[in-house]
Amino acid sequence: MNTTIAISSSTRDQIREFGSKGETYDEILARLLKSSKERQLQELLMDERDTVPVSDALKRAKKRWQK
């Protein structure tokens, strides 16, 4: 089932710039959404806030789990 969304001519033209010959707006938008989700996941996985270097984590682990 298809639907219609209202966008400006300017936005339509910008979407068209991302497309290849013969590609539909649906295909262009689906590809852009997929790329955006992948980028968000990469940013989440690569976020270094609240992280510690591996060497520090190993030192902590050795202290915590001494035999």
Backbone atoms as SQL, in Angstrom:
CREATE TABLE atoms (id INTEGER PRIMARY KEY, chain TEXT, resi INTEGER, resn TEXT, atom TEXT, x REAL, y REAL, z REAL);
INSERT INTO atoms VALUES
  (1, 'A', 1, 'MET', 'N', 0.840, -1.175, 0.000),
  (2, 'A', 1, 'MET', 'CA', 0.000, 0.000, 0.000),
  (3, 'A', 1, 'MET', 'C', 0.890, 1.245, 0.000),
  (4, 'A', 2, 'ASN', 'N', 0.617, 2.149, -0.855),
  (5, 'A', 2, 'ASN', 'CA', 1.389, 3.385, -0.952),
  (6, 'A', 2, 'ASN', 'C', 0.644, 4.520, -0.272),
  (7, 'A', 3, 'THR', 'N', 1.388, 5.555, 0.058),
  (8, 'A', 3, 'THR', 'CA', 0.809, 6.745, 0.665),
  (9, 'A', 3, 'THR', 'C', 1.458, 7.961, 0.032),
  (10, 'A', 4, 'THR', 'N', 0.895, 9.087, 0.256),
  (11, 'A', 4, 'THR', 'CA', 1.425, 10.335, -0.276),
  (12, 'A', 4, 'THR', 'C', 1.824, 11.224, 0.889),
  (13, 'A', 5, 'ILE', 'N', 3.004, 11.836, 0.766),
  (14, 'A', 5, 'ILE', 'CA', 3.438, 12.801, 1.775),
  (15, 'A', 5, 'ILE', 'C', 3.696, 14.129, 1.082),
  (16, 'A', 6, 'ALA', 'N', 3.390, 15.198, 1.763),
  (17, 'A', 6, 'ALA', 'CA', 3.592, 16.531, 1.207),
  (18, 'A', 6, 'ALA', 'C', 4.978, 17.033, 1.589),
  (19, 'A', 7, 'ILE', 'N', 5.783, 17.349, 0.590),
  (20, 'A', 7, 'ILE', 'CA', 7.103, 17.939, 0.812),
  (21, 'A', 7, 'ILE', 'C', 7.278, 19.092, -0.166),
  (22, 'A', 8, 'SER', 'N', 8.179, 19.973, 0.151),
  (23, 'A', 8, 'SER', 'CA', 8.416, 21.107, -0.740),
  (24, 'A', 8, 'SER', 'C', 9.170, 20.650, -1.986),
  (25, 'A', 9, 'SER', 'N', 9.106, 21.448, -3.008),
  (26, 'A', 9, 'SER', 'CA', 9.844, 21.149, -4.246),
  (27, 'A', 9, 'SER', 'C', 11.337, 21.107, -3.973),
  (28, 'A', 10, 'SER', 'N', 11.782, 21.971, -3.073),
  (29, 'A', 10, 'SER', 'CA', 13.197, 22.010, -2.728),
  (30, 'A', 10, 'SER', 'C', 13.644, 20.689, -2.083),
  (31, 'A', 11, 'THR', 'N', 12.841, 20.198, -1.152),
  (32, 'A', 11, 'THR', 'CA', 13.160, 18.928, -0.500),
  (33, 'A', 11, 'THR', 'C', 13.133, 17.798, -1.520),
  (34, 'A', 12, 'ARG', 'N', 12.134, 17.779, -2.379),
  (35, 'A', 12, 'ARG', 'CA', 12.043, 16.758, -3.428),
  (36, 'A', 12, 'ARG', 'C', 13.297, 16.773, -4.300),
  (37, 'A', 13, 'ASP', 'N', 13.747, 17.957, -4.674),
  (38, 'A', 13, 'ASP', 'CA', 14.941, 18.071, -5.515),
  (39, 'A', 13, 'ASP', 'C', 16.182, 17.567, -4.789),
  (40, 'A', 14, 'GLN', 'N', 16.258, 17.846, -3.487),
  (41, 'A', 14, 'GLN', 'CA', 17.404, 17.366, -2.707),
  (42, 'A', 14, 'GLN', 'C', 17.391, 15.845, -2.611),
  (43, 'A', 15, 'ILE', 'N', 16.227, 15.256, -2.430),
  (44, 'A', 15, 'ILE', 'CA', 16.121, 13.797, -2.392),
  (45, 'A', 15, 'ILE', 'C', 16.536, 13.226, -3.736),
  (46, 'A', 16, 'ARG', 'N', 16.099, 13.835, -4.796),
  (47, 'A', 16, 'ARG', 'CA', 16.431, 13.376, -6.144),
  (48, 'A', 16, 'ARG', 'C', 17.948, 13.344, -6.365),
  (49, 'A', 17, 'GLU', 'N', 18.660, 14.311, -5.779),
  (50, 'A', 17, 'GLU', 'CA', 20.118, 14.366, -5.940),
  (51, 'A', 17, 'GLU', 'C', 20.814, 13.134, -5.365),
  (52, 'A', 18, 'PHE', 'N', 20.186, 12.475, -4.398),
  (53, 'A', 18, 'PHE', 'CA', 20.766, 11.283, -3.788),
  (54, 'A', 18, 'PHE', 'C', 20.477, 10.020, -4.594),
  (55, 'A', 19, 'GLY', 'N', 19.599, 10.131, -5.565),
  (56, 'A', 19, 'GLY', 'CA', 19.179, 8.959, -6.311),
  (57, 'A', 19, 'GLY', 'C', 20.031, 8.672, -7.521),
  (58, 'A', 20, 'SER', 'N', 19.871, 7.456, -8.000),
  (59, 'A', 20, 'SER', 'CA', 20.498, 7.032, -9.246),
  (60, 'A', 20, 'SER', 'C', 19.411, 6.965, -10.311),
  (61, 'A', 21, 'LYS', 'N', 19.822, 6.908, -11.556),
  (62, 'A', 21, 'LYS', 'CA', 18.866, 6.850, -12.652),
  (63, 'A', 21, 'LYS', 'C', 17.954, 5.632, -12.480),
  (64, 'A', 22, 'GLY', 'N', 16.655, 5.881, -12.568),
  (65, 'A', 22, 'GLY', 'CA', 15.689, 4.809, -12.464),
  (66, 'A', 22, 'GLY', 'C', 15.285, 4.451, -11.039),
  (67, 'A', 23, 'GLU', 'N', 15.916, 5.068, -10.050),
  (68, 'A', 23, 'GLU', 'CA', 15.612, 4.773, -8.650),
  (69, 'A', 23, 'GLU', 'C', 14.384, 5.589, -8.215),
  (70, 'A', 24, 'THR', 'N', 13.464, 4.944, -7.527),
  (71, 'A', 24, 'THR', 'CA', 12.263, 5.637, -7.070),
  (72, 'A', 24, 'THR', 'C', 12.564, 6.416, -5.796),
  (73, 'A', 25, 'TYR', 'N', 11.671, 7.360, -5.482),
  (74, 'A', 25, 'TYR', 'CA', 11.838, 8.115, -4.238),
  (75, 'A', 25, 'TYR', 'C', 11.786, 7.163, -3.042),
  (76, 'A', 26, 'ASP', 'N', 10.925, 6.152, -3.109),
  (77, 'A', 26, 'ASP', 'CA', 10.843, 5.177, -2.028),
  (78, 'A', 26, 'ASP', 'C', 12.182, 4.467, -1.841),
  (79, 'A', 27, 'GLU', 'N', 12.817, 4.078, -2.920),
  (80, 'A', 27, 'GLU', 'CA', 14.113, 3.399, -2.834),
  (81, 'A', 27, 'GLU', 'C', 15.192, 4.332, -2.290),
  (82, 'A', 28, 'ILE', 'N', 15.171, 5.575, -2.745),
  (83, 'A', 28, 'ILE', 'CA', 16.154, 6.560, -2.260),
  (84, 'A', 28, 'ILE', 'C', 15.994, 6.770, -0.764),
  (85, 'A', 29, 'LEU', 'N', 14.763, 7.014, -0.339),
  (86, 'A', 29, 'LEU', 'CA', 14.511, 7.273, 1.084),
  (87, 'A', 29, 'LEU', 'C', 14.824, 6.057, 1.937),
  (88, 'A', 30, 'ALA', 'N', 14.492, 4.860, 1.461),
  (89, 'A', 30, 'ALA', 'CA', 14.793, 3.641, 2.219),
  (90, 'A', 30, 'ALA', 'C', 16.299, 3.490, 2.387),
  (91, 'A', 31, 'ARG', 'N', 17.062, 3.770, 1.336),
  (92, 'A', 31, 'ARG', 'CA', 18.525, 3.670, 1.411),
  (93, 'A', 31, 'ARG', 'C', 19.093, 4.710, 2.365),
  (94, 'A', 32, 'LEU', 'N', 18.572, 5.933, 2.311),
  (95, 'A', 32, 'LEU', 'CA', 19.047, 6.988, 3.207),
  (96, 'A', 32, 'LEU', 'C', 18.725, 6.660, 4.666),
  (97, 'A', 33, 'LEU', 'N', 17.546, 6.119, 4.914),
  (98, 'A', 33, 'LEU', 'CA', 17.175, 5.732, 6.281),
  (99, 'A', 33, 'LEU', 'C', 18.077, 4.616, 6.798),
  (100, 'A', 34, 'LYS', 'N', 18.353, 3.638, 5.951),
  (101, 'A', 34, 'LYS', 'CA', 19.236, 2.542, 6.347),
  (102, 'A', 34, 'LYS', 'C', 20.621, 3.079, 6.699),
  (103, 'A', 35, 'SER', 'N', 21.131, 3.967, 5.865),
  (104, 'A', 35, 'SER', 'CA', 22.443, 4.557, 6.107),
  (105, 'A', 35, 'SER', 'C', 22.451, 5.356, 7.408),
  (106, 'A', 36, 'SER', 'N', 21.383, 6.096, 7.656),
  (107, 'A', 36, 'SER', 'CA', 21.290, 6.891, 8.874),
  (108, 'A', 36, 'SER', 'C', 21.264, 5.997, 10.114),
  (109, 'A', 37, 'LYS', 'N', 20.508, 4.912, 10.063),
  (110, 'A', 37, 'LYS', 'CA', 20.448, 3.975, 11.194),
  (111, 'A', 37, 'LYS', 'C', 21.813, 3.340, 11.439),
  (112, 'A', 38, 'GLU', 'N', 22.503, 2.974, 10.367),
  (113, 'A', 38, 'GLU', 'CA', 23.836, 2.381, 10.519),
  (114, 'A', 38, 'GLU', 'C', 24.800, 3.378, 11.146),
  (115, 'A', 39, 'ARG', 'N', 24.715, 4.637, 10.734),
  (116, 'A', 39, 'ARG', 'CA', 25.584, 5.672, 11.285),
  (117, 'A', 39, 'ARG', 'C', 25.283, 5.887, 12.768),
  (118, 'A', 40, 'GLN', 'N', 24.012, 5.902, 13.138),
  (119, 'A', 40, 'GLN', 'CA', 23.645, 6.063, 14.541),
  (120, 'A', 40, 'GLN', 'C', 24.160, 4.903, 15.379),
  (121, 'A', 41, 'LEU', 'N', 24.053, 3.689, 14.864),
  (122, 'A', 41, 'LEU', 'CA', 24.549, 2.523, 15.588),
  (123, 'A', 41, 'LEU', 'C', 26.065, 2.603, 15.744),
  (124, 'A', 42, 'GLN', 'N', 26.747, 3.009, 14.675),
  (125, 'A', 42, 'GLN', 'CA', 28.206, 3.141, 14.746),
  (126, 'A', 42, 'GLN', 'C', 28.598, 4.181, 15.791),
  (127, 'A', 43, 'GLU', 'N', 27.900, 5.303, 15.819),
  (128, 'A', 43, 'GLU', 'CA', 28.202, 6.342, 16.805),
  (129, 'A', 43, 'GLU', 'C', 27.965, 5.822, 18.223),
  (130, 'A', 44, 'LEU', 'N', 26.910, 5.058, 18.407),
  (131, 'A', 44, 'LEU', 'CA', 26.618, 4.493, 19.718),
  (132, 'A', 44, 'LEU', 'C', 27.712, 3.517, 20.143),
  (133, 'A', 45, 'LEU', 'N', 28.109, 2.641, 19.231),
  (134, 'A', 45, 'LEU', 'CA', 29.116, 1.640, 19.560),
  (135, 'A', 45, 'LEU', 'C', 30.509, 2.232, 19.738),
  (136, 'A', 46, 'MET', 'N', 30.790, 3.335, 19.075),
  (137, 'A', 46, 'MET', 'CA', 32.109, 3.942, 19.143),
  (138, 'A', 46, 'MET', 'C', 32.199, 5.051, 20.191),
  (139, 'A', 47, 'ASP', 'N', 31.106, 5.289, 20.910),
  (140, 'A', 47, 'ASP', 'CA', 31.089, 6.331, 21.934),
  (141, 'A', 47, 'ASP', 'C', 32.059, 5.957, 23.050),
  (142, 'A', 48, 'GLU', 'N', 32.994, 6.830, 23.331),
  (143, 'A', 48, 'GLU', 'CA', 34.022, 6.544, 24.328),
  (144, 'A', 48, 'GLU', 'C', 33.730, 7.138, 25.695),
  (145, 'A', 49, 'ARG', 'N', 32.588, 7.771, 25.845),
  (146, 'A', 49, 'ARG', 'CA', 32.236, 8.305, 27.168),
  (147, 'A', 49, 'ARG', 'C', 32.032, 7.147, 28.135),
  (148, 'A', 50, 'ASP', 'N', 32.438, 7.356, 29.346),
  (149, 'A', 50, 'ASP', 'CA', 32.279, 6.350, 30.410),
  (150, 'A', 50, 'ASP', 'C', 33.001, 5.040, 30.096),
  (151, 'A', 51, 'THR', 'N', 34.098, 5.113, 29.350),
  (152, 'A', 51, 'THR', 'CA', 34.884, 3.909, 29.068),
  (153, 'A', 51, 'THR', 'C', 36.247, 4.030, 29.732),
  (154, 'A', 52, 'VAL', 'N', 36.914, 2.910, 29.888),
  (155, 'A', 52, 'VAL', 'CA', 38.263, 2.898, 30.438),
  (156, 'A', 52, 'VAL', 'C', 39.152, 2.127, 29.473),
  (157, 'A', 53, 'PRO', 'N', 40.421, 2.450, 29.438),
  (158, 'A', 53, 'PRO', 'CA', 41.334, 1.696, 28.580),
  (159, 'A', 53, 'PRO', 'C', 41.377, 0.224, 28.999),
  (160, 'A', 54, 'VAL', 'N', 41.631, -0.639, 28.057),
  (161, 'A', 54, 'VAL', 'CA', 41.678, -2.076, 28.321),
  (162, 'A', 54, 'VAL', 'C', 42.705, -2.394, 29.399),
  (163, 'A', 55, 'SER', 'N', 43.846, -1.736, 29.363),
  (164, 'A', 55, 'SER', 'CA', 44.886, -2.012, 30.354),
  (165, 'A', 55, 'SER', 'C', 44.376, -1.720, 31.769),
  (166, 'A', 56, 'ASP', 'N', 43.632, -0.632, 31.942),
  (167, 'A', 56, 'ASP', 'CA', 43.067, -0.317, 33.261),
  (168, 'A', 56, 'ASP', 'C', 42.012, -1.346, 33.664),
  (169, 'A', 57, 'ALA', 'N', 41.200, -1.762, 32.726),
  (170, 'A', 57, 'ALA', 'CA', 40.167, -2.756, 33.019),
  (171, 'A', 57, 'ALA', 'C', 40.807, -4.075, 33.438),
  (172, 'A', 58, 'LEU', 'N', 41.888, -4.452, 32.793),
  (173, 'A', 58, 'LEU', 'CA', 42.581, -5.690, 33.157),
  (174, 'A', 58, 'LEU', 'C', 43.175, -5.593, 34.562),
  (175, 'A', 59, 'LYS', 'N', 43.761, -4.434, 34.886),
  (176, 'A', 59, 'LYS', 'CA', 44.309, -4.238, 36.228),
  (177, 'A', 59, 'LYS', 'C', 43.216, -4.362, 37.283),
  (178, 'A', 60, 'ARG', 'N', 42.075, -3.736, 37.019),
  (179, 'A', 60, 'ARG', 'CA', 40.953, -3.810, 37.956),
  (180, 'A', 60, 'ARG', 'C', 40.470, -5.253, 38.111),
  (181, 'A', 61, 'ALA', 'N', 40.376, -5.951, 37.000),
  (182, 'A', 61, 'ALA', 'CA', 39.903, -7.337, 37.036),
  (183, 'A', 61, 'ALA', 'C', 40.853, -8.215, 37.813),
  (184, 'A', 62, 'LYS', 'N', 42.145, -8.031, 37.631),
  (185, 'A', 62, 'LYS', 'CA', 43.130, -8.843, 38.345),
  (186, 'A', 62, 'LYS', 'C', 43.034, -8.596, 39.849),
  (187, 'A', 63, 'LYS', 'N', 42.843, -7.332, 40.242),
  (188, 'A', 63, 'LYS', 'CA', 42.710, -7.018, 41.667),
  (189, 'A', 63, 'LYS', 'C', 41.434, -7.611, 42.236),
  (190, 'A', 64, 'ARG', 'N', 40.373, -7.556, 41.456),
  (191, 'A', 64, 'ARG', 'CA', 39.079, -8.010, 41.945),
  (192, 'A', 64, 'ARG', 'C', 38.990, -9.521, 42.044),
  (193, 'A', 65, 'TRP', 'N', 39.617, -10.219, 41.105),
  (194, 'A', 65, 'TRP', 'CA', 39.489, -11.675, 41.059),
  (195, 'A', 65, 'TRP', 'C', 40.823, -12.365, 41.297),
  (196, 'A', 66, 'GLN', 'N', 41.530, -11.933, 42.321),
  (197, 'A', 66, 'GLN', 'CA', 42.774, -12.592, 42.670),
  (198, 'A', 66, 'GLN', 'C', 42.468, -13.972, 43.229),
  (199, 'A', 67, 'LYS', 'N', 43.356, -14.887, 42.961),
  (200, 'A', 67, 'LYS', 'CA', 43.181, -16.286, 43.458),
  (201, 'A', 67, 'LYS', 'C', 43.651, -16.387, 44.867);
